[in-house]
Amino acid sequence: MSFERELQSAAYGGRVLKDEPMKNHTTFRVGGPADWYAAPADEASLREVVRLCRREEVPYFILGNGSNLLVSDEGYRGVIIHSGVNLSGMEVREEADGVVIEAGSGALLASIARRALKESLTGFEFASGIPGTLGGALVMNAGAYGGEMKQIVRSARVFTRDGRTERIAAEDLDLSYRHSSIPENEWIVLSAEIVLHEGDPETIRETMDDLNGRRREKQPVEFPSAGSTFKRPEGYFAGKLIQDAGLRGFTVGGAQVSEKHCGFVINRGDATAEDVLAVIRGVQKRVYEDAGVKLEPEVMMLGFDC
């Protein structure tokens, strides 16, 4: 049986596409074709797809919402496994230390925030406007407006490199600024427990509206991007360093340092991945020359040689 037919079988009726353009699946709206794009039908089929890739030694990458990802113009030689809508279920239960929402790795943070609001649960407001999935947010310990996943996650269920499903306590995920131990352990997040607390629904709604209003006002949400492009250097703000280096509006092809917020590289409509990478590299070089600070990309890069 060919690998493609085995992949179709492992996906249990989920979508399997060949030579799928990754620009259709990233918020940057750039990226060449993946050899295969698989959206498994459920958690069991995701595990089977991963097992198949491991057995056949075919590279694979777990994709959430594609909101923190830059894929090269050449694409990806392997299988992109999308954990999205088919792994987005949620369960709410009361426990001694609070109310737990357990959600699948493909659940959008905005959807979890809406469920928390519906249940009058506070603690997740900071994440309501982050355009990613729970799995991706855990991998990078996503955060905004003073909150981060580390503050609310109790555990994660993961698929291990040796094919077992385990529940990992939050303290063993090594969550720190834009970091977790998930990639280095080759864990695949299946679901996670979030501990929240009862709150006033009107206050929760007002906080979410305020934070999302600030995001729309200060960030270039009208253009495709991957959110904040660079990690915050200790003692500095990336956006101010970039602005002070005279790089507001710095452009290569269709990619540009946002004039609205210098911490964002945006696609003005016709950018290539190489354009975006050239802006990132140009910013890193100029800021280091200007301030002696090395900016580290927050965006994950896939399919590049460098």
N, C-alpha and C positions, 0 to 999 in steps of 0.2 A: 504494500500500500504506500502511495506517495505521502510525503510529509504533509502536503496541503490537505489531502483527504483525511489523514489522521488528525490534523488540526480541526477540521470541520467536525469530526466525530467527538473530539475532546470538548469542543465548545457546546455540545448538547443542544444544538439548534440556535445558539447565539450567532451573531454576525461574524463572518470571516471574509475579509476583503484583501485582494492582492494588489500590490503597488498603490496603496492608498496614500494620497497626499496628506502630509502631516499639517499643512497649513489649515486644513479643515478641522483640526483637533487641538490647536493651541491658541491661546488668547493673543499672541503676537501676530497670528495669521500669516506666518511664514513657515517654511519647512518643506523639504522634498518628500518623495514617496518612501514609505516603509514597505519592506518586502511583503509582510503580512500584518494586518490589523485585525485583532480578534476581540470581540466583546462577549465573553462567556455568559451563558444563560443564568448562572447562579454561582454561589460560592464553591460548590462541589466541582463544577466544570472549570472554574478558575484554577483550582488545584490540579485538575487533570491537564489543563493546557500547560501549566508550569512544569508538571512532571514530564510531559512530552518534550518540551524544550530542553529540559535538563538532560533527559535520556539521549536525545539526538544531538546534544551540544549545539543547539541553535540559540544565539543571543536573544534575550528578551528584555523588555522594559515595561514596568507597570505604570500605566497612565491614569491619572485622575481627571481633573478638569483642564489639564494643559496650561494652567495659569502661572506656572513658575518655570517655564521650559522654553528653551530655544533649540530647535532642531535644524540641522544643517540643510543647505539647499540640495545636497546629495541624498538626504533622507537617512534611513536607518536600515542596516543590513541585519534583519532578524524579525522578531515578532513584537509588535506593540500590543500589550494586553490591557484593555480598557476596563477599569473596575467600576465605571459609572453607575448608571441607573439600575442595573441588575443587582447591584450590591449596596443598595441605599436604604434598606429597611431600618426601622427604629422601634425600640421598645422602651417604655417608661415604667419604672418601678420605684416604690418607696423603700428605703433602707435606713439603718440606724444613723449613718453619717450624712444623710441627705437624700435627695431624689436623684436616681440614676437614669440617664438616657444612654442606652446602648445602641449604637448606630453602626451600620455597615460602612466599610471603608470608602465606598463610592457616594455616600451621602454628602450633598453640598452643605457647606457651613451655613449658608443662608437658610436652607431648609431646616437644619437643626435649630437655628435661632428662632424660626417661626414656630416650630414645635414647642420650644422652651417658652415662648411668649404665650402660646395657647394654654400651656400647663401652669402659667404664672410662676415660672422658674427664672431666677436671676443668676448671673455669673457668666453667661455666654454672649452678652451684648457686644463685647469688643470684637467678636468674630463675625458678627452678622453681615458685614460688608466685605469680608475677605472672599474673593472669587475662586475658592478652591474646594476640594473635597476633604473629608475627615482624614483619610489615609495620607494624603499629601501634606496636610497640616501637621500631622504627627511626625512624619519623616523630617520635617524642617522646624518643628516646634514653632509653628506660625504664631504671630502675635500682632497686635495693633493697639494703639491708644492705652498703653500701660498694662494690657492683658496679654497672656500667652497660654498656649495649650497646657504647658506644665502645671499651671495653677488649678486646672479643672479635671485633668485626665487621671483616672485611678488605675486603669490597666488597658492593655491591648491584647486581642487575640491575634496570633500571627501564625503563618505557615513557615516552618523552619527550612533550612537548607537540606536537612536530612529527611524531609517529608512528613514531619509531625505537625500537629496543631497544638499550640501552647498558649496559655494566658501569661503574659509578662506584666509584672507590677510596674507602675510608673517609675519608681526609683531605679529600676533596672533598664529603663529606656534611655538613661543618661541624657535627659532633656536639658538643653542649655540654649544660649542664643543661636537661633537658626541651625540647630544641630540636634541629632539623636543618634543612638547606636544602631538604629534599624538598618541603614544601608550596609554598615561594616559587618553586621551579623547575617546579612542576606535574608533578613526577615521580610515577609510580605504581610502587610496589615490586612486582616480580614474584618475586624470590627474593633471598637473601643468603647470603654465605659467612661462617661462624663458625669461627674458629681456636681449637682447644682442645688440651690436652696430656694425655698418658697419666697416670693416677693410680690410686690404690688404690680399688677399687669400694666397699669397706666404709666408708672415710673419706668418699667422695663421698656415699654413702647417709646416713651419720650427719649430715653437714653439711646435706643437704637436709631431713632429718627435723627437725633442730634449728631451721632457719630457718622451716620451715612450722609447727612447733609454736609458735614465738614469734609468728608471724603470727596463728594462731588464738587465742592467749592475749591479745594486746594489741589486736587489731583486731576491729571488729564484723562478722565474716564471716557472722554469722547473719542479717544484714539486707541487702537489696539496696542497693548503693552503686556508686560509680565509683572506689573506692579513695581515695587521698589527694585531697582536693578542691582544696587550694591548693598552689601552689609554695612552696618553702622560701625565705623572704626572707633576704637576705644578713645573717648575723650573728644570726639568730633561728630559732626553730622555730614553724611556723604553729600547731600544736596547743597549745603553751604560751601563745602570744599570745591565742588564742581562749579558753582556760581562764581566763587572768588577767583577761580582759575580762568574766568572769562568764557566759559563753555555753554552758557545758556543759548539754546538754539543751534549748537554745533551739529552739523548735518553731514552724513555720508549717504549718497543715493536717496532712498526713501526713508531712512532712519534718522532720528533726531533726538538730541537731548531736549526734553520738553521745556518750552518757554514758560509753562505754568508752574512746573515743579522740576527742578534740575536733578532730582534723584531718580527720575523716570526716563528711560529711553523708549521712544514711541515709534510706531509704524505709521507714517503719514499717508499710507494708502498703497504704495507700490514698492515697499522695502523688500529686500532679500535678506536671508539669514546672514549673508556675508556683510551686508550693509550694517546690520545691527551689531555684529561682532566687531566691525571696524570702528563703530562709535564707542563701544565698550572699551576696546583697546586704546583708542585715542584718548578717552577720558582718563583711563588708568595712567597713561604716560604723562599727560599734561599735569594731572593732580600731583603725581609723584615729583615731577620737576618743580612744580610751584610750591608745594607744601611738605614734601618729603613723606607723604602718607601713601601707603599701598592700599588701594581700594580692591576689595575682594568681591566678585560678582555673587549676588544672592541667587541669580537665575541659574538653573541647572542647564548644562549644554550637552546635547546628544548628537552623535554622528560626526563630530569634529575630530580632526587629528590632534589639535592642540588643547 
